[in-house]
Amino acid sequence: MDSLKQLQDAEQALLQIFSGIDAQVKQNLQRVLNAFRHYRVGAHHFAGVSGYGHDDLGRETLDQVFAEAMGAESAAVRVQFVSGTHAIACALYGILRPGDEMLAVVGAPYDTLEEVIGLRGEGQGSLIEFGISYRQLELTEEGNIDWENLSHAVRKNTKLVLIQRSCGYSWRSSLSVAEIEEIINLVKKQNPNTVCFVDNCYGEFIETREPTHVGADIMAGSLIKNPGGTIVTAGGYVAGRKDLVEMACCRLTAPGIGSEGGATFDQLRLLFQGLFLAPQMVGEAMKGTHLTGYVFDKLGYPVNPPPLVPRRDVIQAIKLGSAEKLIAFCKAIQQSSPIGSYLDPVPDQMPGYESQVVMAGGTFIEGSTLEFSADGPLREPYVVYCQGGTHWTHVAIALENAIASLTC
């Protein structure tokens, strides 16, 4: 069967799931629209201020709109966050103090957090170098949360529990909001004062609730992922309890300045519009992951998540089994991209990553992972991680080329 016929069959099989995603997009968009209306967003909110960024009405209103849409008490949406990792690091450094313990409850964290914690590298001011201890609960052999171990894992000095929503570069299921709620409930039973922090990257608008709707104290993510709607040029966010958000902002700027500073560099219209577009763009990306998982499962490749199951982030992993196939797949995706289609992805070292990474990222915003991209570390079992997609039809076109590149 040729690749075009395989994709057509997959599209027919997924029609009902696509319809369900559209219904969910409508719910999420309604939530965003309610927040826009509540805070009476108008064109005057697009005009930012320069210099220190004091008394920026647009920025302050955006924070309020974002917080309400996310079910949070407070939020800080800032172009000064370099990445999701930076936003997460600001939250961790803002909340944790020497002698505190951070406990990761879903196995090893994403590669880019390893040096922040101090698991790799030295002399750069990691959490461990500042006297903050770190512990992680390993997953079960099946790749699931060790619920039994988690039920008695929190100690007196466990100041913060790190809950990574997305699978990252590990072969496990990403977390549903219901599972995050269950984790939070277990943690709070053991120590009500322990901060439950969610790395929410890749997860925003995947469901009709966010972690802060179900008791997460604080969460963080990137604006060139889901909540930027593919048009925000840079930035990240923190959202949750007001005091914790302010602690994170004091690390982004300085104690005494916190959330009160930070010019918006004429980006406010894009930040507001990106949030408005986000539910729709995430819905398209979810359709793309369903299509990718369905087709490659039929081709005999292990996929995560499996076909037809509900999505928990905008990532679809495929276990390709060799470096040659990983590179060929990424080349095919790059050739199907609107930007830089003439380039060949080559494995290289990237800041924050332990292994060499090959990456196809022909996106309008550099590094945007809500736009369609694919990457993977050059290590066994050679898994490619497909992310995002502004419209699922683009994903279908790219997959046709990727399938051909692996079967020629």
N, C-alpha and C positions, 0 to 999 in steps of 0.2 A: 504494500500500500504506500502511495507517495505521501509526502509530507503535507501537501495541500488537502488531500482527502482526510488524513488523520485529524487535521485541525478542524475541518468542517464537521466531522463526526463529533469531535469534542464540543464544539460550539452548540450543537443540537442537544447533546447530553446535559449541558450546563444551563440551559435556558431557564429552568425553574430556579436554580441557585442565583442566577443573574437577576431575576425578578425580585427575589428576596433581598438582595443587596441594594437594589434601587429603593425598596421600601425603607430600609434602614438608613440610607442616605437622606431620605426625606425627614425622618425623625431627628437625625443629627443636625441637619440644616435648620429645622424648626427651632432647635435649642440655641443655635448660633444667632438666628434672626431675633429670637426673643431677647437675647442679651444686647444686641445692637439697638433694638427699640427701647429697652429699659433705660439705657444710658444715652438715648437720644443722639446717636452718632450722626454728625453732619459733616459737610465739606470743610467746615472750619477746623475740624479735628485733624486734617491732613497737614496743617501748617505747623511744623515743629519749631523749636528754638535752637539757637547756636550756643557755642561756648560751653559753659558748665551744664547746660540743660535744665536749669532750675525752672520750676513753674511751667512745665510743658503740659498743657491741657490735653493735647492729643495723646501723649504717652500715658498720662494718668488714666485717661478714659479707656485706652486700649487695655491697660492692666485690669481694669474693672470688668470690661467686656469679656476678656479672656478668662478671668477667674470665674465669672458666672457660667460661661459655657462649659468650663471644666469641673464645675461643682466644687470650687475651692473658695476659701475665705479671702485669699489674696493671690496676686500673681505679679511677676515682673517679666515683661517681654522686652528683650534688649538686643539690639544689633551688636553690642559690645561682647556678647558671648560668642566666642570663636566657633564653637561647635557644641554638640550635645555633651561630649566629654568635658568640655570647659564648664558648662552649666552644672553638670553633676559634681565636678570637682569643687566648684564654688560652694555648693550646698554642703558637701562633706567637710570641707575646711571651715565653713562657717559654723557648723553645728558641733563638730567633735572637738574635744579638748584632750590634752595629755592625760593619760591614765584611762581614757575611755576605750571601749572595745567596739569595733564594727564587726557585725556578723552577716556574711553573705549566705543566703538560705537556698539558693538555686544553683549550687555548684560554683565553678570558676566564673569570674566576671568576664566581660568582653575584653579583648586584647588591649584596647587603648586605656583601660582602667588599671592594668597591672602595674604600670610605673607610677600612677597616682597613688596607689595603695602602698607600693614599695616591694612588690613581688618580683620585679625586674628593675635593674638600674639602681644607681646610688648617687648620693651627693646632690640631688636636685630638690630636696625638701619634700619627700613623700610623707604620707601619713605616718608610716612606721617610724621614719626618722624623727618625727615630732612626738613620739611616745604614744601613739595610738595603736593599740594592738588589733590584729586582724585574725579572724577565724572564718572558715567556710564549711557549710554542710554539703557533703558530696551527694550527688544524685544516686538513686538506686541503680542496680545493674540494668534495669529496663529504661533508664533515663528519666525517671520520674522524681518528684520531690519526696524526700524521706520524711514522711509525715510523723512517723513514730519518734524519730530523733528530734525533729523540730518541736515536738510537744513538750520537751524538757531542755531545750538548748539555750534558752535565754538566761544570762547570768545577771548578777546585781550591777556589774559595770558595763553591761551591754547597752550602750547609749543609743546605738542605731542599728537597725536591721536593713540590709540592702536587698531589695527585691528587683531583679532584672527581668523585666516583662518579656523581652524578645530573646530568642535562642542565641543570638550572636553567632559566633563561629563554632557553636557546639551542636551536636546532633541530638537535640531534645525538642520536646514540644514547647512552644512559647506559651505563656500563661494567659488564661482567660481572666476576666475581671472577677468572676466568681471564685477562682482559685486564689487570686490576690486577696480577696476579702477573707477567705478562710485562713490564709497565712497571717493576716493582720489580727484576726480574732484570736488565733493561737498565741501570737506574740504578746498581745495585750493582756491575756489571761495570766501570763507568767510575770510580766512587768508592765503595768499601764504607762509608765514613764518612758519606755523605750520608743524611740522615734522610728516609725515605719516609713522608709524612703523608697520610692519606686523610680527606677530608671525606665522612663516611659517611651524611650526612643522606638520608633516604628509602630507604636501601638495606638496613637491618638485617632479617634473616630472609627476604630475598627469595630467597636461595639457601641451601644447606645448609652453606656456609662463609662466613666473614667475611674482610675484608682481613687481619686479624691472624692468621688461620689460614695465610696464604700469604706471610708475610714483611713485611707493613706494620709499621713501627716504632711508629707511633701513629695513632690515628684518633679522631674526635670526632663527636658528633651531639646531637640534641635528644630529650628525653623526651616532648614533646608530638607527636613523630612516632612512628616504628615501635616503639622499645623500651619506650614507656610504656603500650602496650596500650590506649590511648584513655581511661585512667582516671587517669593521673598528672597532677597539676594544674600542674606547672611543673618546669623543670630541664633538665639536660643531662649529658653524660658525656664522659670521655676514657678511652681504653683502649689498652694497648700495653706497651712496655718500661717497667719500673718507674721508671728514672731520668727518663725523659721525662714520664711521668705526674706525677711529683713536681714537675718543672719547671713544668708547666701549673698544678698546684695552688698553687704559690708565687706565681703571678700572680693566681689567683683570690682567695687570702687574702693572704699576705705571706711573704717569705723567713723561714724559721725556724718558720713555722706549717704551711704546705703542706697536706697531706692530713689533718693531725691535728685541724684545727678545722672548725667548721661544724655548727650545730645542725640537726636534721632536721624540726623543727616538727610533730611527730606525723604525718609523712607516710610513715613506713617501711612500714606495711602496704600502702599504695597502690603504693609503689615496688616491693615484692616481687611483689604481685599483678599489677601492670602488666606486669612482665617475664614472668610465667607466662602471661598472656593474649596477649602480643605475637605469637607465631607464628600463632595462630588469626586475630587481627585483620588481620595482614599478608596472610594467605591470602585473606581476604574482600576486602580492597582489591585484590589482584592479579586476582581474578575480575572485580571491577568495572572495572578498566582494560581487561581483555580485552573485556568487553561493550561498553564505550564505544568502543574502537577499531574493533571489528568493525562496529557499527551505523553509525558516522559515515563509515567507509570506504565502506560500501554506499550512503550518501547522497551520495557524491562529494566529500567533504572530505579533504584530505591529513591524515594522522594519524601521530603518532610516539609510541611505536613502532608499526610496521605490525600489521595483524591477524595473529593466530595464532602470532606469534613469542614466544619466552620473554621474560618480564618481567625487568627489571633494577632497577626501583624501583617505587614506588607512584604514579607520575605517568603520565597519559595526556594528550598534547598534541593539540589539534585546531586546524588553521589555518582560522579562520573568514572572514578576508578583509576585515572591516569593523568599525569601532568599534560600529556599531549592533547587529550580530550578537553581538559579544563581550558587550555590556551585556545584551542580551536573554537570552543563554544564562545568564549569572550570575544574572539576576533569576529565571529559571525554577528554577535550583538552590536559590536562597534560599527560594523559595516552597514547595519540597519538603523543607525542612529542619525538624527538630523544634524548633529554637530560633530565634526571630526570623523566622518565616515571613512575617510581615506587613511586613517591612522591604524596601525597594528598595535594592540595592547601587548606589552612585554612584561614579564615578571620583574619586580623591583622591590627594594626595601622602602617601606613607608613609615613616617614618624608614628610611633606608638604601637606598631605591630611587631610581633616576634619573628614571624616568618615573612619571606618574600610574598608579595601579593600581586596577582594579575587582575586588572580591573578594566572593564568596558564601561565607559561613562561619557557617552556622547550627548551631554545634557546642556541645556541653556544656562543653568546655574552650576558652576563647577562643584562637583561632589554631591549634587542633589540626588538623594536616594528615594524621593517620591516620583521623580522622573525615572524612566526605565533604565536600569543599569544592571550589571552583573559583575561579581568579583568572587575571589576565593584565594585562600592561602595555599602556597605550593607545599603542601604536606599531605600525607596520606590521611584519609582515603580520597583526597582530591574532590572536594565538594565545591560546587559553584552555588553562590547565593544570588538569586535573581530578586530584584527589589523594584517596587514602584511601577509606574506606568501611567502617563497622563490620559490615555485611552486604551482600552483593552485591544482594539483593532491594531494598534501599533505593536503591541506585544505579539499578536498573532503573526504579523508580517515578519517580525524578528525571529520568532520561533521556527517559522518555515525555513529560514536560512540556517538557523542553528542545527536543526535536525539534518539538513542536507550536509552540513559540514562534518557531522559525526558519522554519517553513513556512506560518504563518498570513498 
